[in-house]
Amino acid sequence: MGTETEPRKPSRLGIIRCILKNSVTRSSKIELTCVCELNPSQFDLYVDFLVKMRLLEVSGEEEAEAFETTRKGEEFLRDCAWIERLLAG
């Protein structure tokens, strides 16, 4: 008998990276919620945090908001990639 495992939930850091990576070129809320597999409420919590940390910028009206990674957000992504390479040995 095989055991079924539940799909692994992405980590908080993984979700943050997903939002930032997919916002390097402007993205919409719909695009980001689909790609990062978040519901709108979860997405709003992450966006609030990322904007507060100045990693993400939001522009436009509520119905047509666009999200874009800031320079600081791009540096954060580079730092994460560097740490991953270090850990990989």
C-alpha positions, 0 to 999 in steps of 0.5 A: 500500500502506497502512502499519499502525501499532501502537497507541500505548502510553500514557505512564507519566504517562497511566497514572498519570492514568488510575488517579487519575482513575478513583479519584476515586470509589472503584474496584476493582482489576478496574475500574481494570485494565480501564479503564487497560488494565493487567495485574495486575502492572503495576497493582500497580507503579503502585499501590505508587508512587502510595501511596508518593507519597500520591496514592492510598489503598487500603482493605479486604482484599486480595480487596475492596480499594478505591482512592481518590485523595487530596487530593494526587492530586486536586491532581496531576490539576489541575496536569496539566490546567493544564500541558496548557492551557499547552502547548496555547497 
